[in-house]
Amino acid sequence: MTAIVRHESKGILSSAVEYGDTVYLAGITADDQKQDAKGQAAQILATIDRLLKACGSDKSKVLTATIWVSDIRNRPLMNEAWNAWTEGKNLPARACIESKMADPNCLVEIQVVAAK
């Protein structure tokens, strides 16, 4: 039986879950929500890098990404951080959705699934 490994479990979720050769990340938000959408996205992507590394993966192995923006007009700024992070390589399947956030200061949330 394949083990399920949970990372940074607290409150209502685990930040990352490993199952077999797949890593599932929770929706990640920025710690400093005073930043604009680009700044928040850059923080989120750094957290994603850290979590993937802890699970034996990296951004080149991201299979899918779901991105929520509080206002679709934040998409271009978020994409600036996204494009710098991906460097146009190993692009995952992706969705970007406008959504009301639980915290009005949260402009971006990103969830990814990656292979190991």
VOPAGU-2260 file (C-alpha; in pm, 1 decimal, decimal comma):
REM VOPAGU-2260
SITE   aa  ch    i         X         Y         Z
SITE  MET   A    0       0,0       0,0       0,0
SITE  THR   A    1     132,1     345,0     -90,3
SITE  ALA   A    2     178,3     574,6     206,9
SITE  ILE   A    3      17,8     916,1     226,1
SITE  VAL   A    4     258,8    1179,6     360,2
SITE  ARG   A    5     120,1    1511,2     482,3
SITE  HIS   A    6     329,8    1826,5     528,2
SITE  GLU   A    7     257,7    2131,7     742,3
SITE  SER   A    8     -79,1    2006,2     865,6
SITE  LYS   A    9    -256,8    2267,2    1071,8
SITE  GLY   A   10    -603,5    2400,9    1126,5
SITE  ILE   A   11    -813,4    2274,3     838,1
SITE  LEU   A   12    -556,6    2151,0     586,3
SITE  SER   A   13    -213,2    2021,3     498,3
SITE  SER   A   14       0,3    2251,2     284,0
SITE  ALA   A   15     122,1    1952,2      81,4
SITE  VAL   A   16      25,1    1588,3      46,6
SITE  GLU   A   17     235,4    1319,7    -120,9
SITE  TYR   A   18      75,9    1005,8    -258,4
SITE  GLY   A   19     279,5     775,2    -474,9
SITE  ASP   A   20     463,3     979,7    -733,7
SITE  THR   A   21     228,3    1277,8    -707,5
SITE  VAL   A   22     240,9    1590,8    -490,9
SITE  TYR   A   23     -74,8    1789,9    -419,6
SITE  LEU   A   24     -42,7    2141,1    -279,5
SITE  ALA   A   25    -319,0    2329,6    -103,3
SITE  GLY   A   26    -420,0    2669,0    -231,6
SITE  ILE   A   27    -127,4    2890,9    -132,1
SITE  THR   A   28    -166,0    3260,5     -49,1
SITE  ALA   A   29      92,4    3529,0      23,4
SITE  ASP   A   30     212,6    3600,3     376,1
SITE  ASP   A   31     245,6    3973,9     299,9
SITE  GLN   A   32     -87,0    4072,9     151,4
SITE  LYS   A   33       8,9    4439,6     133,8
SITE  GLN   A   34     186,2    4358,0    -194,9
SITE  ASP   A   35      18,7    4397,9    -533,3
SITE  ALA   A   36     -86,1    4091,6    -735,2
SITE  LYS   A   37     264,0    4049,6    -880,5
SITE  GLY   A   38     425,8    4068,6    -537,0
SITE  GLN   A   39     175,7    3827,1    -386,4
SITE  ALA   A   40     218,3    3582,8    -676,0
SITE  ALA   A   41     598,2    3594,6    -640,3
SITE  GLN   A   42     568,4    3511,3    -268,3
SITE  ILE   A   43     327,5    3226,8    -344,5
SITE  LEU   A   44     556,2    3082,5    -610,5
SITE  ALA   A   45     849,8    3090,3    -367,0
SITE  THR   A   46     637,3    2897,2    -117,2
SITE  ILE   A   47     542,9    2649,8    -390,2
SITE  ASP   A   48     914,0    2600,4    -467,8
SITE  ARG   A   49     982,9    2531,8     -98,6
SITE  LEU   A   50     695,4    2285,3     -58,6
SITE  LEU   A   51     773,7    2099,7    -379,8
SITE  LYS   A   52    1137,4    2064,2    -274,8
SITE  ALA   A   53    1029,8    1923,4      62,4
SITE  CYS   A   54     829,9    1661,5    -129,9
SITE  GLY   A   55    1109,7    1568,5    -369,6
SITE  SER   A   56     976,7    1764,8    -666,1
SITE  ASP   A   57    1024,5    2102,3    -834,2
SITE  LYS   A   58     847,9    2347,9   -1064,0
SITE  SER   A   59     960,0    2161,6   -1377,0
SITE  LYS   A   60     731,1    1876,7   -1271,6
SITE  VAL   A   61     413,4    2077,5   -1213,0
SITE  LEU   A   62     129,7    1908,7   -1400,6
SITE  THR   A   63    -159,3    2145,4   -1331,3
SITE  ALA   A   64    -208,4    2484,4   -1171,7
SITE  THR   A   65    -528,7    2651,8   -1064,2
SITE  ILE   A   66    -497,9    3023,5    -999,7
SITE  TRP   A   67    -760,9    3241,5    -838,5
SITE  VAL   A   68    -744,6    3619,9    -866,0
SITE  SER   A   69    -972,7    3850,6    -670,0
SITE  ASP   A   70   -1022,3    4065,7    -978,9
SITE  ILE   A   71    -948,5    3946,4   -1331,7
SITE  ARG   A   72    -771,5    4279,4   -1388,0
SITE  ASN   A   73    -500,3    4141,0   -1153,9
SITE  ARG   A   74    -426,3    3865,1   -1405,2
SITE  PRO   A   75    -160,3    4056,7   -1605,3
SITE  LEU   A   76      39,4    4142,0   -1289,8
SITE  MET   A   77       7,7    3786,9   -1161,6
SITE  ASN   A   78     120,7    3660,4   -1504,3
SITE  GLU   A   79     436,9    3872,9   -1481,3
SITE  ALA   A   80     542,0    3677,5   -1171,8
SITE  TRP   A   81     420,7    3349,1   -1324,7
SITE  ASN   A   82     615,7    3401,8   -1648,5
SITE  ALA   A   83     932,9    3491,4   -1459,1
SITE  TRP   A   84     891,4    3177,8   -1245,8
SITE  THR   A   85     824,0    2935,2   -1531,7
SITE  GLU   A   86    1072,3    3098,7   -1771,1
SITE  GLY   A   87     841,6    2969,0   -2045,6
SITE  LYS   A   88     955,0    2610,8   -1976,9
SITE  ASN   A   89     768,9    2299,4   -1864,1
SITE  LEU   A   90     438,0    2482,9   -1866,7
SITE  PRO   A   91     159,1    2299,3   -1683,8
SITE  ALA   A   92    -206,6    2282,3   -1776,9
SITE  ARG   A   93    -350,3    2592,2   -1609,3
SITE  ALA   A   94    -672,3    2769,1   -1521,7
SITE  CYS   A   95    -707,5    3126,8   -1396,3
SITE  ILE   A   96   -1035,7    3217,2   -1231,8
SITE  GLU   A   97   -1175,8    3537,3   -1084,1
SITE  SER   A   98   -1308,7    3464,9    -736,9
SITE  LYS   A   99   -1409,1    3642,9    -420,6
SITE  MET   A  100   -1139,3    3566,0    -163,0
SITE  ALA   A  101   -1194,7    3486,9     205,7
SITE  ASP   A  102    -966,4    3780,1     295,2
SITE  PRO   A  103   -1022,6    4096,3      88,4
SITE  ASN   A  104    -647,1    4171,1     100,1
SITE  CYS   A  105    -572,1    3841,1     -74,1
SITE  LEU   A  106    -536,1    3909,3    -446,3
SITE  VAL   A  107    -398,8    3572,1    -564,6
SITE  GLU   A  108    -417,7    3207,0    -460,1
SITE  ILE   A  109    -241,0    2925,2    -643,5
SITE  GLN   A  110    -280,5    2547,4    -615,3
SITE  VAL   A  111     -63,0    2298,4    -802,7
SITE  VAL   A  112     -31,1    1926,2    -855,9
SITE  ALA   A  113     313,9    1794,3    -948,4
SITE  ALA   A  114     489,0    1470,4   -1029,7
SITE  LYS   A  115     788,7    1365,0    -825,2
